[in-house]
Amino acid sequence: MRNRGIWIGGIACLLLLAGCGNNSADEDLKPTPVVSDQAESMVPATETPEEQPAETDEGTAGGEIKLNRLDNVFGFADEAGERLITIPIDSGAELANPEQFDTAIGNGGELIEIEYVRHQEANDQDTNRQTINNFNNMAGYLYKVKNGTLLSNKSYLLARKDVVSKGFLIALTNTGNGEDFRADADTVKRIEALKKRKVASSSILSESAQEKIALFVFEREGDDMLASIAYMNGDKVLFKDFPATYNETGTWRVDGGDDPGLFEVLFLAHSDEGLLLGLAWAGAEGENLFVLQEADGALQDTNLLSNRYWAP
């Protein structure tokens, strides 16, 4: 049995990413683990709800998420998609006012209404894995679904009442990885021109009527490897780069070879500080969860991040 706390902190790159010996570039690949001083900011006192956009027949008429009102709280669904449990925080801090969380956001921007049930203590069957097989044994805050259905074993960002509304989120259709979802030739040429590097493979992860979110893996140059998430909307392209040093057994992820792993879009949203893109990045031993923010013409890291460990 592994110690979850140690995994999230000191040896996260050993378990989730290619070995720590790759070089300093690998440090850019993983979100920085949650630390205790973030935990205090994660649990503010009861907030006064802000005025929400007017409703229309098609839902909320638009608006922006206040980035500083989002909490660094992620969870995942049980096998039936009827319950959700929060992923433990590295600091071990308790979640203040857990009953205030009433929304789970994931699967390309779905909003699922949830209701707090209780805090679940870990038992002697706990395997320190954040998976559906260990759902009833691990410690965390339990929620039940009030409206909708969660996707089994999928991860979600939790939000407090009135922080996120439907109109804040950009309606997306999640597609997936693989040859059936490759970017078209014109898009590939455009990305190659912008990055000045040949594309080896591509996948359209999610799309709306005007926007696309894609993963591009570029051709190897010596031992230099590069994968990028790209947000595309007309002439606007925002990148989040994941550089790495080639490793035969795991360049980006443990036991992943030269495949960066599976990316899934949790949501795309308007905020008062630019676009927000929530992503899940899965590999053989676990999943990183993080929210990127539009800044300085690119997609930058925020303090909204977590991870799950599920290796056997």
C-alpha positions, 0 to 999 in steps of 0.5 A: 500500500502506498502513502497517498500524502507522500504521493501527492507531495514529494514524489508526485512526478515519479508516480504521475509523470515520467521519472524525475530524472528527465530535467527541469522541463518536466517540472512544467508538466504537472500542476504544483501540489496544493499546499496548506496556505492555499487550503485556508483560502480555499475555505472562505466564510459564507459569502454573499451571493452575487447578482446573477444574469437574467434567465431566458427560455434558453437558460442564463443570458450570459455572464462571467465567473469570478475567478477568486470565488472558485474553490480548489475542491475536486471530487469524483463520482461513484460507479452509479453516478449518484454520489460524489466524494471530494479528493483529499487535500494534501494539507489535510485541512478540513473543508469549512461549510461543506454544505455550501457546495451545490454544483459539480462541473465536468464533462465539457461543462455540464452542471450537476446539482448536488447536496451535501450528505456527510463527511466520510471517515476512512476505514481499514479497507482504504487502499489510498486510491481515489477510484470507484473501487475504494469510494466507500472506504476513503475519507472525503466529503460525500454529496448526492446528486439532486438533479442529473447524473454524474459520469461514473468514476469521472472527476468534477470541480465543485462550486458553491451556491451562485458562483457558477451558472449555466450561462457562464459556461461555453456549451461544448461537445466532448469528442475524444482522442484518437484518429477519428478526432484528428485536426483537419489539414488546414488546422495542422498547417496553421499550428505548425506555422505558429509553433514552427514545428511539425505536428506528429499527431492531433486530437480534437478534444472538445468543440462548440460551434466556433471553438475547438480545444485540441491536443497537438503532439509535435515531432521529436527533435533529438531528445526534445519533446513537445505536446500542447493544448490549444484553444482555437476560435477564429484568429485566436489561438491560446497554447498551454505547452508541455515540454519534455525530455524523451524517455523510452518508458515514459516521456510525459507519464509513467509507463506512457512511452512517448504518448502524453496520455489522455486529456479530457475537458471538464469545462470552458468558461468566461471569467472576469480574468479571461477564459478558464479551461478545466482539464483532466490529464490521465496516465497509467498511475493517476490523473491530474486535474487543473484549471488554466487561465487566459493570460498574456496570450496563452493558457497559464496555470492557476491555483485550482488543481488536484490529483488522483492516484489509482495505480494497482 
